[in-house]
Structure formats: structure tokens, C-alpha cells
Amino acid sequence: MNTPENVSSLVEEYRVLFEDTDIDSSDCLEDALTREAEWSEEAAARLLELTRNYGSFMLRNALAISLALGMEDGELGF
């Protein structure tokens, strides 16, 4: 099931992506995101910044709110 409400396959995709990556190194994580997941350097840095600053509790709730409001893309244009 690959719907916006079901992110379990996306979580698994990132687990696999990061399994051989030094997760304590922002540079290594950014490199994996840009090389393997085709994120831009700016977007990869922003994703990791959000992750470090807010964690899954806050971001899970932000995801739920954005889905409830039908907001697929944010104002920053990523």
C-alpha cells in the first residue's frame, strides 16, 4: 500500500539506504540522500536538520496535520 497515509514502505526504504552509513555523520547521511535517493544537497541538509531538531514525535504529528489539510508540498518548495 503506497498511499500518503502509509509511510511504512518509505521508512523501510530509508532504513535500507542508511544501513551501511555512519549515522552519526551528517555528511555521510547527506551524501546517501543525494546519491541514492536523488535529493538535492539543500533538501537533504534540510531533511536532516528537521530530523535532528524535531524528531519523530513532532514530525509524525506534522505529517498527520499536513495530510489532514491536504498539503502535499510546503511553502519552501521542496
ChimeraX attribute file (.defattr): number of C-alpha atoms within 10 A of each C-alpha:
attribute: neighborCount
match mode: 1-to-1
recipient: residues
	/A:1	8
	/A:2	9
	/A:3	8
	/A:4	11
	/A:5	11
	/A:6	10
	/A:7	13
	/A:8	11
	/A:9	12
	/A:10	12
	/A:11	11
	/A:12	11
	/A:13	12
	/A:14	13
	/A:15	12
	/A:16	11
	/A:17	15
	/A:18	16
	/A:19	9
	/A:20	10
	/A:21	14
	/A:22	11
	/A:23	11
	/A:24	8
	/A:25	10
	/A:26	15
	/A:27	13
	/A:28	15
	/A:29	19
	/A:30	22
	/A:31	19
	/A:32	19
	/A:33	22
	/A:34	17
	/A:35	12
	/A:36	11
	/A:37	14
	/A:38	12
	/A:39	17
	/A:40	15
	/A:41	14
	/A:42	11
	/A:43	16
	/A:44	21
	/A:45	19
	/A:46	14
	/A:47	15
	/A:48	16
	/A:49	13
	/A:50	14
	/A:51	13
	/A:52	11
	/A:53	11
	/A:54	12
	/A:55	12
	/A:56	13
	/A:57	8
	/A:58	12
	/A:59	14
	/A:60	12
	/A:61	11
	/A:62	12
	/A:63	17
	/A:64	13
	/A:65	12
	/A:66	14
	/A:67	13
	/A:68	10
	/A:69	9
	/A:70	9
	/A:71	11
	/A:72	9
	/A:73	9
	/A:74	8
	/A:75	6
	/A:76	5
	/A:77	6
	/A:78	10
